[in-house]
């Protein structure tokens, strides 16, 4: 049986009701910004000045 692992890791969190978080995909290193306010929220990849995804170093 394959070991179950979480693919995403939360590396930053701010707020309680209105929440801003940064999540990193542990397989690709791509950073995502998640923002929630009340009953709505959204997730988007973080981009650098050139429009390329922000990528963190990943360790396997």
QUIBELQUI-V702931 format. One line per field, one symbol per residue. psi: psi as a letter, one per 20 degrees, with the letter a starting at -180 (. if undefined). burial: 1 if it has 9 or more other C-alpha atoms within 8 Angstrom, else 0. A space follows every 50 residues. Layout:
psi = ???
burial = ???
//
This chain:
psi = pqppqphqppiqpprfgoppqpqpoihhippqppppocjqrqpqqpqahj jqqppqpqp.
burial = 00000000110010000111111111001111111110001000111000 0011000000
//
